[in-house]
């Protein structure tokens, strides 16, 4: 089962429903993902399992990113050993910052994107015009309801400029937050259907001109943090009335000097969660 946001073939309006692999069933009375995430986890499960709205063939619906309204996307950094190693290599002056946060009690959390800027499955991500090295960062995303409960999981691409962040850690917002730097999708796998979120395979494939130029595989068992702990830090001093998505860090980072190029296709698959595919463009104008 996937909770999906899509354009309804009946009305042309945005809708939320359940994709069971055979049909997409709209959730009656639920028009946004944020509205669904105002409910407690038990309520979300009941709404999904009792869905009896209009039905559509999956091929007839156009998927939208599973974030909307007042939802926000946040991310955690340096939660895998590979991520720590990559940050140390790329940093010119402050490698010890990444060493320290890996083992610290408090995780690194940062804002990633407002809902309206998020790209979805089949959409576009961007490499910055003022950066030489930009890479995708495949991450398991926690879909959190308004109470901070893990309601589901999704695939997140935390696109990043290694050039900008490597100069100075204080440039992190510019390296991480720009139009085309965040993709989420294709939908939300309900938490109650994922037996063990610490045993999920993550694969990343980057294709260029029809050929694979980089691929890798890892597993969430390599995560150095507890998922509920990451969520609790996000909600310690902030509120998310329509819920939030929290990306949990990357474990697949292409070695320097690899960079995304215009026309590349990025495919991220997380077992039991889904596959997110996007195409790469360069610069702001191409994203408008």
C-alpha positions in Angstrom: 0.0 0.0 0.0 1.1 3.5 -0.8 -0.5 6.7 0.3 -0.3 8.9 -2.8 -1.1 12.5 -3.7 -2.3 12.9 -7.2 -4.4 14.8 -9.7 -7.9 13.3 -9.8 -9.0 12.2 -13.3 -12.6 13.0 -12.2 -12.2 16.6 -11.0 -8.7 17.7 -12.1 -8.1 18.7 -8.4 -5.4 17.5 -6.1 -6.5 14.4 -4.2 -5.1 11.9 -1.6 -5.6 8.2 -1.9 -4.4 4.7 -1.5 -2.6 2.9 -4.3 -3.0 -0.9 -3.6 -1.2 -1.9 -6.8 -4.4 -2.5 -8.7 -6.3 0.8 -8.2 -6.0 4.1 -6.6 -8.8 4.7 -4.1 -9.5 8.3 -2.9 -9.7 9.0 0.8 -13.2 10.6 1.4 -12.9 14.0 3.1 -9.1 14.1 2.9 -7.8 16.5 0.2 -4.2 17.1 1.4 -1.5 15.0 3.0 -1.2 17.7 5.7 -4.9 17.1 6.6 -4.3 13.4 6.9 -1.2 14.0 9.1 -3.3 15.9 11.6 -4.7 12.6 12.8 -2.9 10.3 15.2 -1.3 7.2 13.8 -4.2 4.9 14.7 -6.6 7.3 13.0 -4.4 7.4 9.8 -4.4 3.7 9.7 -8.2 3.5 10.0 -8.8 6.0 7.3 -6.4 4.2 4.9 -7.8 0.7 5.6 -11.4 1.9 5.3 -10.9 4.0 2.1 -14.0 3.8 -0.1 -13.8 6.8 -2.3 -13.7 7.0 -6.2 -11.4 4.5 -7.8 -8.9 5.0 -10.6 -6.5 2.9 -12.6 -2.9 3.8 -11.5 -2.1 4.7 -15.1 -4.8 7.3 -15.2 -3.5 9.4 -12.2 -0.6 11.9 -12.3 1.4 11.5 -9.1 2.4 14.7 -7.1 5.0 15.0 -4.4 3.5 13.6 -1.1 4.1 16.9 0.7 1.8 19.9 0.6 0.3 22.9 2.4 2.1 23.8 5.6 4.3 20.7 5.6 8.1 21.1 5.7 11.0 18.9 4.7 13.9 18.7 7.2 17.0 16.6 7.1 19.6 15.0 9.4 23.3 15.0 8.6 26.3 12.8 9.3 24.2 9.9 10.5 26.1 7.3 8.5 29.9 6.6 8.6 30.1 7.1 4.8 28.5 10.5 5.2 31.0 11.5 7.9 33.9 10.4 5.8 32.7 12.3 2.7 32.1 15.5 4.7 35.6 15.2 6.2 37.2 14.8 2.7 35.3 17.7 1.1 35.8 20.1 3.9 38.8 22.5 3.5 39.0 23.9 7.0 36.6 22.3 9.5 36.7 18.5 9.1 36.6 18.1 12.9 33.0 19.5 12.9 31.7 16.5 11.1 33.8 14.1 13.3 32.3 15.6 16.4 28.6 15.5 15.3 28.7 11.9 14.3 29.2 10.7 17.9 27.4 13.6 19.6 24.2 13.1 21.6 22.4 15.8 19.6 22.0 15.1 15.9 22.6 17.6 13.1 19.1 18.7 11.8 18.5 21.4 9.2 15.7 22.8 7.2 15.5 21.4 3.6 12.5 22.7 1.8 9.0 24.2 2.0 6.3 21.9 0.5 5.8 24.0 -2.6 9.4 23.7 -3.8 9.6 19.9 -3.5 9.9 17.9 -6.8 8.2 14.5 -7.1 8.6 11.2 -9.0 9.2 12.0 -12.7 10.1 15.6 -11.8 13.4 17.6 -12.0 16.3 18.3 -9.7 19.0 20.9 -10.2 22.7 21.4 -10.1 23.6 24.9 -9.1 25.2 27.3 -11.7 27.7 28.5 -9.1 28.9 25.1 -8.0 31.3 22.7 -9.6 30.3 19.5 -7.8 26.6 18.6 -7.0 25.4 15.2 -6.0 22.2 13.4 -5.1 21.9 12.1 -1.6 19.5 9.2 -1.3 17.8 9.0 2.1 15.0 7.3 4.0 12.4 9.9 4.8 10.3 9.7 8.0 6.7 11.0 7.4 5.8 12.5 10.8 2.3 13.4 11.9 1.4 16.6 13.9 2.2 14.7 17.1 5.6 13.6 15.9 4.7 10.0 15.4 6.3 8.1 12.5 3.2 7.6 10.3 5.1 6.3 7.2 8.3 6.3 5.1 9.2 7.8 1.8 12.2 8.3 -0.5 14.1 11.6 -0.3 16.8 13.0 -2.5 18.7 15.6 -0.5 20.5 17.2 -3.5 23.7 19.0 -2.3 26.5 21.2 -3.5 29.7 19.6 -2.2 31.6 22.6 -3.6 29.8 25.2 -1.5 29.6 23.2 1.8 33.2 22.1 1.5 34.4 25.7 1.6 32.8 26.5 5.0 30.1 24.6 7.0 28.3 27.9 7.6 27.4 27.8 3.9 25.3 24.7 4.5 22.0 26.5 3.7 23.2 27.6 0.3 24.5 24.1 -0.4 21.3 22.4 0.6 18.4 24.8 0.1 17.6 26.0 -3.4 15.0 25.3 -6.1 15.6 21.8 -7.3 17.5 20.6 -4.3 14.8 18.4 -2.8 12.7 15.5 -4.3 10.3 13.3 -2.4 8.2 10.3 -3.5 6.7 8.5 -5.1 4.3 8.1 -2.2 4.2 7.2 1.5 4.6 3.6 2.7 2.6 3.3 5.9 4.7 2.6 9.0 2.5 -0.4 9.9 3.5 -2.1 6.7 7.3 -1.8 7.2 8.4 -4.7 9.4 11.9 -3.4 10.1 13.0 0.1 9.0 16.6 -0.7 10.1 16.9 -3.4 7.4 16.0 -1.6 4.2 18.2 -1.7 1.1 19.0 1.7 -0.5 20.2 1.8 -4.1 21.3 4.8 -6.2 21.8 4.7 -9.9 22.8 7.7 -12.0 22.4 7.3 -15.8 23.9 9.5 -18.5 23.2 9.1 -22.2 21.5 5.8 -21.5 24.4 4.3 -19.6 25.0 4.0 -15.9 27.8 6.3 -14.7 27.5 5.7 -11.0 25.6 3.2 -8.8 25.8 2.0 -5.2 24.0 0.1 -2.6 23.7 0.4 1.2 21.3 -0.5 4.0 19.6 1.4 6.8 21.3 -1.1 9.3 24.3 1.2 8.9 22.5 4.1 10.5 24.2 5.5 13.5 21.0 7.0 15.0 17.6 5.8 16.1 14.7 7.0 13.9 12.5 7.9 16.8 15.3 9.8 18.4 15.8 12.0 15.2 12.1 12.7 15.2 12.0 13.6 18.9 14.8 16.2 18.4 12.9 17.8 15.5 9.8 18.2 17.7 11.6 19.4 20.9 11.1 23.1 20.3 9.0 23.4 17.2 5.5 22.6 15.9 4.3 21.0 12.6 0.5 21.3 12.5 0.4 19.5 9.1 3.2 17.1 9.8 6.7 17.0 8.3 9.1 14.8 6.4 12.5 14.2 8.0 15.2 12.8 5.8 17.5 10.6 7.9 20.9 11.1 6.2 22.8 9.5 3.4 25.0 6.5 3.1 25.7 6.7 -0.6 28.0 9.5 -1.7 29.9 9.4 -5.1 33.6 9.9 -4.7 35.1 13.3 -5.7 35.2 14.8 -8.3 31.9 13.1 -9.6 29.2 15.6 -10.3 25.7 15.6 -11.7 25.3 16.9 -15.3 22.4 18.3 -17.2 20.3 15.4 -18.6 21.3 12.8 -16.0 18.6 10.5 -14.6 18.7 9.7 -10.9 16.9 6.7 -9.6 16.7 5.9 -5.9 15.0 2.7 -4.6 14.4 1.9 -1.0 13.1 -1.7 -0.4 9.6 -1.8 1.0 9.2 1.9 0.5 9.4 2.8 -3.3 11.4 4.1 -6.2 12.0 7.8 -6.9 13.2 8.8 -10.4 14.1 12.4 -11.4 16.0 14.1 -14.2 18.7 16.7 -13.8 18.9 20.2 -15.1 21.5 22.9 -14.5 20.6 26.3 -13.0 17.6 28.2 -11.8 16.3 29.2 -15.2 15.9 25.5 -16.1 13.8 24.9 -13.0 11.4 27.8 -13.3 
